[in-house]
Amino acid sequence: MDKNKKLFWAPRLLAILYILFLSLFALDAFTGEDPLTLRASWKYPVHSGIAFIVFSVLFTLIFRTYENILTFLMISLPMAVIGILLIISHATRSKDPV
């Protein structure tokens, strides 16, 4: 195989492998098992709320989602909202289990 063919196919094959790699993580959402984060947020809402807020700030700073409002709204803001809602739900729940 000559150099031009290798250069032609290498990025395409790497892209396919990358997509398959990311797809492995997406399959978790459809298996029916509850993810660890869901279990943790159910049992420890304050700790999970703080973690979601910290991750939101980290995503904003590391990936610079503040540079594009749409990216910020899709990636960073939902995590912050989830964190705030977890903390609020813990603060407003009654002491008696439902």
Secondary structure, DSSP 4 states (H G I P E B T S, - for coil): --HHHHHHHHHHHHHHHHHHHHHHHHGGGGSSSPPHHHHHHHH-HHHHHHHHHHHHHHHHHHTTGGGSHHHIIIIIHHHHHHHHHHHHHHHHS-SS--
